[in-house]
Amino acid sequence: MRKFKRQAEEAAYKYTLANVNLREEKSTSSNIITVIPAGSKVQVIDGEEDWYEVVYNGQRGYVYNEYLSKTKYTWTDVTLRSYPSSESNPVTVLPAKSRVQVLSENGDWSHVMYNDQEGYIFNYFLSDDGNPPEGYDFEYFYTDMTRFVNDNRIKSPTTNLITTDLENKLTYVFEKASNGSWKQLYKWECTVGKPSTPTITGTYYVSGRKPYFGSDVYRVKYATRIRGSYYYHSILFNAEGTEITDARLGMALSHGCIRLAVENAQWIYDNVLDTTTIIIN
């Protein structure tokens, strides 16, 4: 029996970066419901690696992720400015951990939307998870993961902890020992995001799972959500899920999700509870 609890996620919104087709299915050959104009606000229902399920003007369908804004978080109080300059007029002040939608980057500044207000934020004050860049001492992250998690006294709401080393393409699973320290259970080779669609970095918390997802081209199994459309999941199967079509591990070639051998993805899916801490770097 799987031991996990599902958590409701707060409503999320993104903005279209260009005129984009709202489609009936997750396929560029599926029927077009309507064309969403550039700069439109859409409600995100779900995300699965390269497609988002959204609602626009009461119509529900799928949009390819490259045409939607990217989610970032402030890790300190920061001023939203009217132009990409520290001398420009302030629009408002965002508290730490605020979620913004990045429309584009202009040098060291990000053009963003926050609560339907448009402006610019200096890139340094944004992160994937709302934590500052200096959150942990990463000295041993790539050479001794057990020492890293214990030296930093990493906390997890559950008895497990997951870390992924993007440089060496390794995913670790830890279990809390009776003395409160972390004991390594598993060390698995994995495949991570390619340079054009990198895996997010930061601290996250498991927030649900799906037995599978895919499109008319591929299917993945045992998907455990990291955040948004990013998951730990199996290597690739054909659309029917009956045959493995891409078993490569130890490479950077995904759309941002972290691929694992089927049995390892299933272990996380079956055993790791929601709210478990994940650290990716």
C-alpha positions as CSV (number, residue, x, y, z in Angstrom):
1,M,0.0,0.0,0.0
2,R,1.4,3.4,-0.9
3,K,1.8,5.6,2.1
4,F,1.4,9.2,1.0
5,K,-1.1,12.1,1.4
6,R,-2.2,14.4,-1.3
7,Q,-2.0,18.1,-0.8
8,A,-4.1,20.8,-2.5
9,E,-1.9,23.4,-4.3
10,E,-2.8,27.0,-4.3
11,A,-4.1,28.4,-7.6
12,A,-1.3,29.3,-9.9
13,Y,-1.3,31.6,-12.9
14,K,1.1,32.2,-15.8
15,Y,1.3,34.6,-18.8
16,T,1.6,33.7,-22.4
17,L,4.9,34.9,-24.0
18,A,3.5,34.9,-27.6
19,N,0.3,34.1,-29.4
20,V,-0.2,30.4,-28.5
21,N,-2.6,27.6,-29.4
22,L,-4.8,26.2,-26.7
23,R,-5.1,22.5,-27.7
24,E,-7.4,19.7,-26.8
25,E,-4.6,17.2,-26.1
26,K,-0.9,17.3,-25.3
27,S,0.2,17.2,-28.9
28,T,1.1,19.8,-31.5
29,S,-1.1,17.8,-33.9
30,S,-4.3,17.9,-31.7
31,N,-7.2,20.1,-32.4
32,I,-6.9,23.9,-31.6
33,I,-9.6,25.2,-29.2
34,T,-8.6,28.8,-29.6
35,V,-5.5,31.1,-29.9
36,I,-4.5,32.8,-26.7
37,P,-3.0,36.3,-27.4
38,A,0.4,37.2,-26.1
39,G,0.4,38.6,-22.6
40,S,-2.7,36.8,-21.5
41,K,-3.1,35.4,-18.0
42,V,-4.1,31.8,-17.8
43,Q,-4.8,29.6,-14.7
44,V,-2.6,26.6,-14.4
45,I,-4.4,23.4,-13.5
46,D,-1.5,20.9,-13.9
47,G,1.9,20.6,-15.4
48,E,3.7,17.6,-16.9
49,E,7.2,18.4,-18.1
50,D,6.7,20.0,-21.5
51,W,2.9,20.8,-21.4
52,Y,0.7,22.7,-19.0
53,E,-3.1,22.1,-18.6
54,V,-4.6,25.6,-18.3
55,V,-7.9,27.5,-18.3
56,Y,-8.4,30.6,-20.4
57,N,-11.7,32.4,-20.7
58,G,-13.4,29.4,-19.3
59,Q,-11.9,27.1,-21.9
60,R,-9.7,24.2,-20.7
61,G,-6.8,22.7,-22.7
62,Y,-3.1,22.4,-23.1
63,V,-0.3,24.8,-23.9
64,Y,3.3,24.0,-24.6
65,N,5.5,25.2,-21.7
66,E,8.0,27.2,-23.7
67,Y,5.2,29.7,-24.5
68,L,4.4,30.4,-20.8
69,S,6.2,32.6,-18.2
70,K,8.6,31.0,-15.8
71,T,8.0,30.9,-12.0
72,K,10.5,32.4,-9.7
73,Y,10.4,33.5,-6.0
74,T,11.9,36.4,-4.1
75,W,14.2,35.3,-1.2
76,T,14.2,38.8,0.5
77,D,12.0,41.9,0.5
78,V,12.6,43.5,-2.9
79,T,11.4,46.5,-4.9
80,L,9.5,46.0,-8.2
81,R,10.7,48.8,-10.4
82,S,9.1,50.4,-13.5
83,Y,12.3,50.0,-15.7
84,P,15.4,47.7,-15.5
85,S,17.4,50.2,-13.4
86,S,17.8,50.8,-9.7
87,E,17.1,54.4,-10.3
88,S,13.7,53.9,-11.8
89,N,10.5,54.5,-10.0
90,P,9.3,51.8,-7.6
91,V,6.0,50.0,-8.4
92,T,5.7,48.1,-5.1
93,V,7.7,46.2,-2.6
94,L,7.4,42.4,-2.7
95,P,7.9,40.5,0.6
96,A,10.3,37.5,0.8
97,K,8.9,34.3,-0.7
98,S,6.7,36.1,-3.2
99,R,5.9,34.3,-6.4
100,V,6.5,36.1,-9.7
101,Q,6.1,35.2,-13.3
102,V,9.2,36.0,-15.4
103,L,8.4,37.2,-18.9
104,S,11.9,37.8,-20.1
105,E,15.4,38.7,-18.9
106,N,17.1,42.0,-19.8
107,G,20.7,41.8,-18.7
108,D,20.8,41.6,-15.0
109,W,17.1,42.3,-14.7
110,S,14.0,40.2,-15.0
111,H,10.8,41.5,-16.5
112,V,8.1,40.1,-14.3
113,M,4.4,40.1,-13.3
114,Y,3.4,40.1,-9.7
115,N,-0.3,40.3,-8.6
116,D,-1.1,41.6,-12.1
117,Q,1.5,44.4,-11.7
118,E,4.3,44.6,-14.3
119,G,7.9,45.6,-13.6
120,Y,11.5,44.6,-13.2
121,I,13.5,42.9,-10.4
122,F,17.2,42.5,-10.2
123,N,18.0,38.8,-11.0
124,Y,20.1,38.2,-7.9
125,F,17.0,38.5,-5.7
126,L,15.1,35.8,-7.5
127,S,15.5,32.0,-7.0
128,D,13.7,28.8,-8.0
129,D,12.7,28.1,-4.4
130,G,12.6,31.3,-2.4
131,N,15.9,30.5,-0.6
132,P,19.0,32.7,-0.9
133,P,22.0,31.4,-2.9
134,E,24.0,31.0,0.3
135,G,21.5,28.8,2.0
136,Y,23.8,25.8,2.5
137,D,27.5,25.0,2.6
138,F,27.9,23.0,-0.6
139,E,31.6,22.0,0.0
140,Y,30.8,18.3,0.2
141,F,27.7,18.2,-2.0
142,Y,29.4,16.7,-5.0
143,T,31.9,14.4,-3.1
144,D,30.3,13.3,0.2
145,M,26.5,13.7,0.2
146,T,26.0,12.1,3.6
147,R,28.4,14.6,5.1
148,F,26.7,17.4,3.3
149,V,23.2,16.6,4.6
150,N,24.4,16.0,8.2
151,D,26.9,18.9,8.4
152,N,24.1,21.3,7.2
153,R,21.6,19.6,9.5
154,I,19.0,19.4,6.8
155,K,15.5,19.2,8.0
156,S,12.6,17.2,6.5
157,P,9.0,16.9,7.8
158,T,9.2,13.2,7.1
159,T,11.7,10.4,7.9
160,N,13.1,10.6,4.3
161,L,15.2,13.2,2.4
162,I,16.0,13.2,-1.3
163,T,19.0,15.0,-2.9
164,T,20.0,15.2,-6.5
165,D,23.6,16.1,-7.7
166,L,23.1,17.6,-11.1
167,E,26.8,17.7,-11.9
168,N,27.4,14.0,-11.3
169,K,23.8,13.1,-12.2
170,L,23.1,11.2,-9.0
171,T,20.0,11.0,-6.8
172,Y,20.3,10.0,-3.2
173,V,17.6,8.8,-0.7
174,F,18.2,9.2,3.0
175,E,16.4,7.9,6.1
176,K,16.5,9.5,9.5
177,A,18.4,7.4,12.0
178,S,17.4,7.0,15.7
179,N,20.0,9.6,16.7
180,G,18.5,12.2,14.3
181,S,21.2,12.0,11.7
182,W,20.7,11.0,8.0
183,K,21.6,7.5,6.8
184,Q,22.0,6.9,3.1
185,L,19.6,4.3,1.7
186,Y,20.2,4.6,-2.0
187,K,22.4,6.3,-4.5
188,W,21.0,6.1,-8.1
189,E,22.2,7.3,-11.5
190,C,19.7,9.7,-13.1
191,T,19.2,11.8,-16.2
192,V,18.6,15.5,-15.7
193,G,17.5,18.6,-17.8
194,K,19.4,19.5,-20.9
195,P,21.1,23.0,-21.1
196,S,18.1,24.6,-22.9
197,T,15.6,23.2,-20.3
198,P,17.6,22.8,-17.1
199,T,16.4,21.1,-14.0
200,I,15.4,23.6,-11.3
201,T,17.8,24.0,-8.3
202,G,16.9,24.7,-4.7
203,T,15.0,23.2,-1.8
204,Y,11.5,21.7,-2.5
205,Y,9.0,19.5,-0.9
206,V,7.2,16.5,-2.4
207,S,3.7,17.6,-3.4
208,G,1.9,14.7,-5.0
209,R,2.3,12.1,-7.6
210,K,0.9,10.4,-10.7
211,P,1.0,6.8,-11.8
212,Y,2.0,8.0,-15.3
213,F,1.8,10.9,-17.7
214,G,2.8,11.6,-21.3
215,S,1.6,12.5,-24.8
216,D,1.0,10.8,-28.1
217,V,4.7,10.2,-28.4
218,Y,5.9,9.0,-24.9
219,R,4.9,8.0,-21.5
220,V,6.7,8.1,-18.1
221,K,5.7,6.1,-15.0
222,Y,5.8,6.6,-11.2
223,A,6.0,10.4,-11.3
224,T,6.6,12.1,-7.9
225,R,6.2,15.9,-8.1
226,I,9.1,18.1,-7.1
227,R,7.4,21.4,-7.9
228,G,5.1,22.5,-10.7
229,S,5.8,20.5,-13.8
230,Y,9.0,19.0,-12.5
231,Y,9.0,15.4,-11.3
232,Y,11.1,12.4,-10.5
233,H,9.9,9.8,-12.9
234,S,10.9,6.7,-14.9
235,I,12.8,6.5,-18.1
236,L,10.8,6.9,-21.3
237,F,8.2,4.4,-22.6
238,N,6.2,4.5,-25.8
239,A,2.9,6.2,-25.7
240,E,1.1,3.0,-24.6
241,G,3.5,2.4,-21.8
242,T,4.3,-1.1,-23.0
243,E,7.9,-0.7,-24.2
244,I,10.9,1.3,-23.0
245,T,12.1,3.7,-25.8
246,D,14.8,5.6,-24.0
247,A,16.7,4.0,-21.1
248,R,19.6,6.5,-21.0
249,L,20.7,7.6,-17.5
250,G,23.6,9.7,-16.4
251,M,23.0,12.3,-19.1
252,A,21.5,15.8,-19.4
253,L,18.7,15.5,-22.0
254,S,15.3,15.8,-20.3
255,H,12.9,18.8,-20.4
256,G,13.8,19.4,-16.7
257,C,12.4,16.4,-14.9
258,I,14.7,13.9,-13.3
259,R,14.6,10.4,-14.9
260,L,15.4,7.3,-12.9
261,A,15.4,3.5,-13.6
262,V,11.8,2.2,-13.4
263,E,12.3,0.4,-10.1
264,N,13.9,3.4,-8.5
265,A,11.2,5.8,-9.6
266,Q,8.6,3.4,-8.3
267,W,10.4,3.2,-4.9
268,I,10.1,6.9,-4.4
269,Y,6.5,6.9,-5.7
270,D,5.5,4.1,-3.3
271,N,7.5,5.0,-0.2
272,V,8.3,8.7,0.1
273,L,5.6,10.8,1.7
274,D,4.3,14.2,0.6
275,T,6.2,17.1,2.3
276,T,9.5,15.2,2.2
277,T,12.4,17.7,1.6
278,I,14.2,17.6,-1.8
279,I,17.5,19.4,-2.4
280,I,18.7,19.8,-6.0
281,N,21.9,21.5,-7.0
